[in-house]
Amino acid sequence: MDFGFSAEQRAIRDAIRDLCAPFDAAYWLERDREGGFPHDFHAAVARAGWLGIAMPESCGGAGLGIVEAAIMMQAIAESGAGFSGASAVHMNIFGLNPVVVFGTADQQARWLPPLIRGDEKACFAVTEPDAGLDTTRLRTFARREGDGYVIDGRKIWISTAQVADRMLILARTTPRDACRRPTDGLTLFYTRLDRARVEVREIPKMGRKAVDSNMLFIESLPVPAQDRIGEEGRGFEVLLHGLNPERILIAAEAVGLGRAALARAATYAGERIVFDRPIGQNQGVQHPLARCWMELGAADLMVFKAASLYDAGQPCGAEANAAKFLAAEACFHTCEQAMLTLGGMGYAQEFHVERYLRESMIPRLAPVSPQLILSYIAEKVLGLPKSY
């Protein structure tokens, strides 16, 4: 059992750190204040060839796994970019995984190279206002019409829709009450986001202003049949191949953000002099930060266990969900402790930890709540009765 990274994996981490270096804390502070998608950062990642890290080599990708993708995304977040930087690119990594796994050779050849080059951007349109985490109750409907489909419905909390050219969208093709199982009758599409048919309305929010979140109002959107991924009515199964990587990558990013906050807190504690001694000499300051380091390290082990299982083709649902839960909690606790360590200065934007604290709520809330993860582990791992 090897808990270390290979030389190649360490090289990926170092290359990402070098790439992120010009996009320093001042850059992300400005993006947080002013908003606006970080196109220059996205373009830099594309130029370096990293947008296709987990996509097939035949399409211009690197053909690597979720382990390497997690290393990359963690390094981006840990650079100080946090979820503002990570969210600008991670749709490429997890969102199009269903295309990588289930897409035809023609679909991969049409869709993946523009994403890898950075010529196109995509969004992930699953969540709905009235369905929440109960995906089987979504109401967006794709009716068959001629050689394609026509989609009507609403989606919410759709990241990057302001700048996206395409969207991965889940819709019903058979009413729920006409299906044998609730998960049947759902179909996944990857299609153009036609703004003449889709109104994109941005949602003002607490943090991560650089990467937009939106409400989509979809009215009579035509979708060619060749934009369907997999079989009609089996979209939920196809979608699942993107959900575990999503949880793993968000967990990796949470650990990275936590480490960025911890580094700032430790530096401040070592330099801030009160009563003729650095505050970091006091155990009341030391011990909470040491605990944060341990919590982040433990979560990190689960992140890479889950990623390794996924890349090996083994079941990893419990591990991916546990990684997301543990990393989100460790990230939040660390960002909170960083704020407390800096005291009043932590409340000032120029010291950055207040931005980290706001962003640390993202992995706690999305893409699945901590309560649902606990219920999942109780049912699937411990064999307890389903509670929801």
C-alpha positions in Angstrom: 0.0 0.0 0.0 1.5 3.3 -1.2 0.3 6.6 0.2 2.6 8.7 -1.9 2.3 10.1 -5.3 4.4 8.9 -8.2 7.1 11.2 -9.8 4.6 11.9 -12.7 1.9 12.9 -10.3 4.2 15.1 -8.3 5.2 16.8 -11.6 1.5 17.5 -12.3 1.1 19.1 -8.9 4.2 21.2 -9.4 3.2 22.3 -13.0 -0.2 23.4 -11.7 1.3 25.4 -8.9 3.6 27.1 -11.4 0.7 27.8 -13.7 -1.3 29.3 -10.8 1.5 31.5 -9.5 0.7 34.6 -11.7 -2.9 34.4 -10.6 -2.1 35.5 -7.1 -4.3 36.4 -4.1 -4.7 40.0 -5.4 -6.1 38.6 -8.7 -8.7 36.5 -6.9 -9.6 39.3 -4.5 -10.3 41.5 -7.5 -12.4 38.8 -9.1 -14.3 38.4 -5.9 -15.0 42.1 -5.7 -15.8 42.8 -9.3 -17.2 39.5 -10.5 -16.8 38.4 -14.1 -15.6 35.0 -15.3 -11.8 34.5 -15.0 -11.4 34.0 -18.8 -7.6 34.6 -18.6 -7.1 31.9 -16.0 -9.3 29.5 -17.9 -7.3 30.3 -21.1 -4.0 29.7 -19.3 -5.2 26.3 -18.1 -6.3 25.5 -21.7 -3.0 26.6 -23.2 -1.1 24.3 -20.9 -3.3 21.4 -22.0 -4.8 20.7 -18.6 -8.5 21.0 -19.4 -8.4 17.5 -20.9 -6.5 15.8 -18.1 -9.1 13.0 -17.7 -10.3 13.0 -21.4 -9.2 10.5 -24.1 -5.9 11.0 -25.8 -7.7 10.3 -29.1 -9.6 13.6 -28.6 -6.6 15.6 -27.5 -6.8 14.9 -23.8 -4.2 13.5 -21.5 -6.0 10.2 -20.9 -5.2 10.3 -17.1 -7.5 9.4 -14.2 -9.5 11.0 -11.5 -6.5 10.7 -9.1 -4.5 13.0 -11.4 -7.5 15.3 -11.8 -7.9 15.5 -8.1 -4.2 16.4 -7.7 -4.8 19.2 -10.3 -7.9 20.6 -8.8 -6.5 20.5 -5.2 -3.4 22.4 -6.4 -5.6 25.1 -8.0 -7.6 25.6 -4.8 -4.6 25.5 -2.6 -2.9 28.2 -4.6 -5.3 30.6 -3.1 -7.7 30.5 -6.1 -10.1 28.4 -3.9 -13.5 27.6 -5.4 -13.4 30.6 -7.7 -10.5 29.1 -9.6 -11.5 25.5 -9.3 -15.1 26.1 -10.4 -13.9 27.9 -13.5 -12.5 24.6 -14.9 -13.8 21.6 -13.1 -16.8 21.1 -15.3 -14.4 19.8 -17.9 -13.2 17.2 -15.4 -16.3 15.7 -13.9 -19.2 17.1 -16.0 -18.3 15.5 -19.3 -17.4 12.1 -17.7 -20.6 10.6 -19.0 -19.5 11.5 -22.5 -16.1 10.0 -21.9 -17.7 6.7 -20.6 -20.9 6.5 -22.7 -20.4 8.8 -25.6 -20.0 7.4 -29.1 -16.7 7.9 -30.9 -18.5 10.5 -33.1 -19.8 12.4 -30.0 -16.5 12.4 -28.3 -14.8 13.7 -31.5 -17.4 16.5 -31.9 -17.7 17.6 -28.3 -14.4 17.0 -26.4 -11.7 18.8 -28.5 -13.4 22.3 -28.3 -13.6 21.9 -24.5 -10.0 20.7 -24.2 -8.8 23.7 -26.4 -10.8 26.1 -24.3 -12.8 27.2 -27.4 -16.1 26.2 -25.7 -17.4 26.1 -22.2 -20.1 23.9 -20.7 -22.5 23.9 -17.8 -24.1 21.1 -15.8 -27.9 21.4 -15.8 -29.5 18.9 -13.5 -30.9 20.6 -10.3 -34.4 22.0 -10.4 -36.3 24.4 -8.1 -38.9 21.9 -7.0 -36.9 18.7 -7.0 -33.8 19.6 -5.0 -31.8 16.4 -4.3 -34.7 14.2 -5.4 -33.6 14.0 -9.0 -36.2 11.5 -9.9 -38.9 14.2 -9.5 -37.4 16.7 -11.9 -40.0 18.2 -14.3 -38.0 19.4 -17.2 -39.4 17.3 -20.1 -37.9 16.3 -23.5 -40.7 15.3 -25.9 -39.8 13.4 -29.0 -40.5 15.4 -32.1 -39.4 14.3 -35.6 -35.7 13.5 -35.7 -35.0 15.0 -32.3 -36.5 16.3 -29.0 -37.9 19.6 -27.7 -37.1 20.5 -24.1 -39.1 22.6 -21.7 -38.4 23.3 -18.0 -36.4 25.1 -15.4 -33.0 24.5 -13.8 -31.4 26.2 -10.8 -27.9 26.7 -9.4 -26.4 26.1 -12.8 -22.7 27.3 -12.7 -21.0 29.1 -15.6 -24.3 29.3 -17.7 -23.5 33.0 -18.3 -20.5 32.0 -20.4 -21.3 28.4 -21.5 -21.8 27.4 -25.1 -23.2 24.0 -24.3 -25.0 22.3 -21.4 -25.2 18.7 -20.1 -28.9 18.5 -19.3 -31.1 15.8 -17.7 -34.7 15.7 -18.6 -37.7 13.3 -18.4 -38.7 11.5 -21.6 -41.2 9.3 -19.9 -43.5 10.6 -17.0 -42.5 9.3 -13.6 -45.8 7.6 -13.0 -45.4 5.6 -16.2 -42.1 4.2 -15.2 -41.4 0.9 -13.4 -38.7 2.6 -11.2 -38.5 6.3 -10.4 -35.0 6.4 -11.9 -36.3 5.2 -15.2 -37.5 7.6 -18.0 -34.7 10.1 -17.5 -32.5 11.0 -20.5 -29.2 12.8 -20.6 -28.3 15.3 -23.4 -25.3 17.4 -24.3 -26.5 20.2 -26.5 -26.1 23.8 -27.4 -27.3 26.4 -24.9 -29.4 28.4 -27.4 -30.1 31.7 -25.6 -33.0 32.4 -27.9 -34.7 29.4 -26.2 -33.0 29.5 -22.7 -33.2 32.5 -20.4 -30.2 32.6 -18.1 -30.8 34.6 -15.0 -27.9 35.1 -12.6 -28.4 34.5 -8.8 -26.7 37.0 -6.5 -24.9 34.9 -3.9 -22.6 34.9 -0.8 -19.3 34.1 -2.4 -17.5 32.9 -5.5 -18.6 35.9 -7.5 -16.2 35.2 -10.3 -18.1 32.0 -11.3 -21.8 32.7 -11.9 -24.7 30.6 -10.6 -28.0 30.8 -12.5 -31.6 30.0 -13.0 -32.4 28.6 -16.5 -35.9 29.0 -18.1 -36.0 26.6 -21.0 -38.8 27.1 -23.6 -39.1 24.8 -26.7 -35.4 24.1 -27.0 -34.8 21.9 -30.0 -32.3 19.1 -29.4 -31.0 16.8 -32.2 -31.2 13.0 -31.4 -27.5 12.8 -31.9 -27.1 15.0 -28.8 -28.5 12.3 -26.6 -25.9 10.4 -24.5 -26.7 6.7 -24.1 -30.1 5.2 -24.4 -33.4 7.1 -24.0 -34.7 6.6 -20.5 -31.4 5.5 -19.0 -29.9 8.9 -18.4 -29.9 8.5 -14.6 -27.5 5.6 -14.9 -25.3 7.6 -17.3 -25.3 10.6 -15.0 -24.1 8.5 -12.1 -20.7 8.2 -13.8 -20.2 11.9 -13.3 -21.5 12.1 -9.8 -18.8 10.2 -7.9 -16.0 12.1 -9.7 -17.8 15.3 -8.9 -17.8 14.5 -5.2 -14.2 13.4 -5.3 -13.0 16.6 -7.0 -15.0 18.9 -4.8 -13.6 17.1 -1.8 -10.0 17.6 -3.2 -10.8 21.3 -3.8 -12.1 21.6 -0.2 -8.9 20.2 1.2 -6.9 22.6 -1.0 -8.9 25.6 0.1 -8.5 24.5 3.8 -4.8 24.3 3.3 -4.6 27.8 1.8 -6.4 29.1 4.8 -4.3 27.2 7.2 -1.1 28.5 5.6 -2.2 32.1 6.0 -3.3 31.5 9.6 0.0 29.8 10.6 2.1 32.6 8.9 0.1 35.2 10.7 0.3 33.4 14.1 4.1 33.2 13.7 4.5 36.9 12.9 1.8 38.7 15.0 3.4 39.9 18.2 1.2 40.5 21.3 2.5 40.9 24.8 6.1 40.6 23.4 5.6 37.1 21.9 4.1 35.7 18.7 0.5 34.6 19.3 1.5 31.3 17.7 3.5 30.5 20.8 0.3 30.2 22.7 -1.2 26.7 22.8 -4.7 28.3 22.6 -3.7 29.3 19.1 -1.4 26.4 18.2 -3.7 23.5 19.1 -6.7 24.5 17.0 -4.5 25.0 14.0 -2.8 21.6 14.6 -6.2 20.0 14.8 -7.1 21.5 11.4 -4.0 20.1 9.8 -4.9 16.6 11.1 -8.5 16.9 9.9 -7.5 18.0 6.4 -4.9 15.2 6.2 -7.5 12.6 7.2 -10.0 13.9 4.7 -7.3 13.9 2.0 -6.6 10.2 2.5 -10.3 9.5 1.8 -10.2 11.7 -1.2 -7.5 9.7 -2.9 -8.8 6.4 -1.7 -12.1 7.2 -3.5 -10.2 8.5 -6.6 -8.1 5.3 -6.7 -11.1 3.1 -6.5 -12.9 5.0 -9.2 -9.9 4.7 -11.5 -9.6 1.0 -10.8 -13.2 0.5 -11.9 -14.3 -0.5 -8.4 -17.4 0.7 -6.4 -16.6 4.0 -4.7 -19.9 5.5 -3.8 -19.4 5.3 -0.1 -15.9 6.6 -0.2 -16.7 9.4 -2.6 -19.5 10.6 -0.4 -17.4 10.2 2.7 -14.6 12.2 1.1 -16.9 15.0 0.3 -18.4 15.1 3.8 -15.1 14.9 5.6 -13.3 17.4 3.4 -16.1 19.9 3.5 -16.2 19.8 7.3 -12.5 20.0 7.6 -12.3 22.9 5.1 -15.0 24.9 7.0 -13.5 24.3 10.4 -10.1 25.4 9.1 -11.3 28.5 7.4 -13.3 29.4 10.5 -10.2 28.9 12.7 -8.1 31.0 10.3 -10.6 33.8 10.7 -10.4 33.5 14.5 -6.6 33.3 14.4 -6.3 36.6 12.5 -9.0 38.2 14.8 -10.2 41.5 13.5 -7.8 41.4 10.6 -9.4 38.2 9.4 -12.6 40.3 8.8 -10.6 42.5 6.4 -10.8 41.5 2.7 -7.1 42.3 2.2 -6.1 39.3 4.4 -8.2 36.9 2.2 -9.4 34.5 4.9 -12.9 36.0 5.0 -13.2 35.1 1.3 -12.0 31.6 2.1 -14.6 31.3 4.9 -17.4 32.3 2.5 -16.3 29.9 -0.1 -15.9 27.1 2.4 -19.7 26.9 2.6 -19.9 25.7 -1.0 -18.7 22.1 -0.4 -20.9 21.8 2.7 -24.0 22.6 0.6 -23.2 21.2 -2.8 -23.6 19.0 -4.7 -25.3 17.0 -2.0 -26.1 17.9 1.6 -24.2 16.4 4.6 -27.4 15.0 5.9 -28.1 13.0 2.8 -24.6 11.7 2.8 -25.1 10.5 6.4 -28.3 8.8 5.3 -26.6 7.2 2.4 -23.8 5.8 4.5 -26.3 4.5 7.1 -28.3 2.7 4.5 -25.7 1.5 2.0 -22.8 0.8 4.4 -24.4 0.0 7.7 -27.5 -1.7 6.3 -30.0 0.5 8.2 -33.5 1.2 6.8 -33.8 3.9 4.2 -34.8 7.1 5.9 -35.8 9.3 3.0 
